[in-house]
Amino acid sequence: MYSGLLVDQSAALNRKRESDANTLLEPIEVMDNEAEVEAAAPVESDYVQRIYACATMWHETRTEMVELLKSIFKMDKDQAKRRLFLAQGNSRGYYKYETHIFFDDAFETLSVNGPSVVNSFVSTFVDIMKTEIRFITGVDVPLTPPIKFETPYGGRIEWTLPHGTKLLLHLKDKTKIRHKKRWSQCMYMYYLLGYMLKDLTPNRREIRSRNTYILALDGDVCFQPIAVERLVDFMKRSPKLGAACGRIHPTGEPGPILWYQKFEYAIGHWLQKSTEHTLGCVLCSPGCFSLFRGHALMSPNILSKYTQMSSKPLHYIQYDQGEDRWLCTLLLQQGYKVDYSAASDAYTHAPENFDEFYNQRRRWVPSTTANIMDLLADYSKTISVNSDISFPYIFYQSLLMFGTIMGPGTIFLVIVGALHRVFHVNMWLSFFCNLTPIVVYIIVCYFCKSKTQILFAKLLSIIYALVMVTVFVGISLIVVEEGIFAPSSFFLILVSLVFIVAAIMHPLEFDCLIYGLVYCITIPSMYLFLIIFSIFNLDNVSWGTRETEKPKENTNSGAENSTGGSNPVTRQRYSISERGSSRSGCFELSIRGLCDIVCCPKSNEIRPNNRSTNAFLNVPVQNDENQQNQPEMDGTQTEVSCDQPNVSNSLEGANSIEQDYVICWIDCTTVIPGRVGSLPDEESQFWRELIDKYLKPIEADSEKEKQMKAGLIQLRNKIVFNFLMINAIFILLVFILELNKHDLNIRWPYHHLTLEPIGTLFVLFFGLILLIQFCGMLIHRTGTLAHILASTETSFW
């Protein structure tokens, strides 16, 4: 490819950059535990790039798990090709790969005081690995049974995939280790960047960490190996690049909520992320599909700060509600860059219904605002340490933040003016017709529960969607009447042209433009009511999505017992057991019951167990001597383990029973097949120390919780007051000026129209932002085209 008119560009596109010479002779091997004491001098393997895919799971559906596993098996197959090329002497693009999945809250109890067993979500994942490999891979390849490990944080299941890469499923027990996504991220960062490199010398650890990447994934993401390779290409450009993210596409059941998100994600990536990349750095590299440099995460004041407990009300919003954005904020403040690769596509499951969408954005809106304000508040220090962030970049982000704060007031005024012009109603009537439902909704948000707020927002969203349809029809008529050079017509056409050109510049995503119609009619819901809902629920720091009911205590008498838990299917147990009789036993309509019947027959001999007793003291055992011969007919039935021994009430017997309760999941080959392995003592000690220092489960403290709740409410009230006052003053000012624009106005040179000055400034304000984003998109698309051309293999010349 050569052009005499563009010599420099042609040379850049035809440039071939080979990897470091030290990476050419990497032996073909499956990634293993490389924490071994070696020589001080760097070796060839230190220069080999390593990618650890780390996915966090919680309550994903079977379909979502299958999508993730499809991507993992594609990466496994891709690794076989790369090893083959390496054996042939071609090391270009070679890297080692390994997958880690961290399953949050992987255990449940069949009753409040019952034993812990793997929950239905873990069982579903294991069942997919047993039964659907042919569907996932497309070929009938037998999968080697996994190895199961007992760990200080719960358990681990390790598979070797058909082409040699490893898949490790880490099962977190929330009674042993802190749960939620941020703490899962801390687990794999310290494990992969700490324990795996601990025996290397400082020089070798430095080199190895610079060539180690963590591919952060969500449990429902789907991607291709080429997308990962293009993220690695970005990492090769500069050692100061701390993270790179790809183009995220929302998927799910078709409907208005998904259609809105398709267009929202599209313009968010087309315009906003590309502009941030062009001007400086991307502010958020989403955890559903992003590549992080290990050396950057190991830097001072990043991982140490990321493990901090929330101690102030604002911390709960900034740290726990948007952990991905906070991690990127820490990277930027330490001098690292975050880039956006539009050529790396990934698909993630998006909320499909109104309630789930509002609850998701209830977390995202405050956390996004808090992190951006944190960056802007200390902008001078950030500029001094980060060469990719400049004052124009800070100015651009300040414009966006100002527009976000004034957005609800602007939407309100636009609707008031549109109703006045379309329906020819009095301005004051239009004003109060729009003000009344908003004031009512504010009152509902202050006094009612979250479900009622969402229900009311849903009703108002439907009403305002119908209003917006009529408004857009009326505006179209006004455009025809006044001409395309009228102020409102000109701005509307300008915005439409920007979106159309952006879609043309992204031809594979052009269909997203169709969903812009849904986006337009839902503007009042998403930029007015959603903002109000998010601000009034600042004191709610729960996750809000994928949550299930907690176990309910057994209160029924007789033989009827119901158990809750994270399993969505309610299991009903029928006990026919009596201690000390030949009829001793337990029958449960559950996975555990199947384990009892099929693979764990009753035995009168106590099974030897060499495991430590201290790790299994969380199952209460009653020492009432009369209980031994008492039938279980009073509703407080005693659980029976997989191998129920006939024991007395001695402490030794009780401990044996407790051990059988907890390790049932690891010994039962029907639920989870495979042999039982032994975790190295050194690794067990590492996990115990890490848990004690950073990840110990948070003990319930009612007094502290009350104080924090009061602090969150106080913070919410303060922010709500400031938000309402700023928007109210702005609305009143612009509205009064609009009523008196015949006295104070700006003359428009076309059709002898007059403009209200404040409103005109805001039109110019949003127009300026749109112009900056459009230019940023054009520059970024040029870089993306060069990236695709440089990474595409061709054989016709």
VENHU-V837102 format. One record per helix or strand of 3 or more residues. SS is the DSSP state (h for helix, s for strand). FROM is the first residue (numbers start at 0). LEN is the number of residues. If there is no record, write none. Layout:
ss=SS from=FROM len=LEN
ss=SS from=FROM len=LEN
This chain:
ss=h from=6 len=7
ss=h from=20 len=3
ss=h from=43 len=4
ss=s from=48 len=9
ss=h from=61 len=26
ss=s from=94 len=9
ss=s from=106 len=3
ss=s from=115 len=3
ss=h from=119 len=12
ss=h from=132 len=5
ss=s from=146 len=5
ss=s from=153 len=7
ss=s from=165 len=7
ss=h from=180 len=13
ss=h from=194 len=3
ss=h from=201 len=9
ss=s from=211 len=7
ss=h from=224 len=13
ss=s from=240 len=11
ss=h from=255 len=24
ss=s from=288 len=5
ss=h from=293 len=4
ss=h from=302 len=4
ss=h from=312 len=8
ss=h from=322 len=11
ss=s from=336 len=13
ss=h from=353 len=24
ss=h from=378 len=7
ss=h from=390 len=33
ss=h from=426 len=21
ss=h from=449 len=33
ss=h from=486 len=19
ss=h from=506 len=15
ss=h from=522 len=14
ss=s from=570 len=4
ss=h from=590 len=9
ss=h from=613 len=3
ss=h from=624 len=5
ss=h from=650 len=12
ss=h from=663 len=4
ss=s from=674 len=3
ss=h from=680 len=15
ss=h from=701 len=38
ss=s from=745 len=3
ss=s from=752 len=3
ss=h from=756 len=35
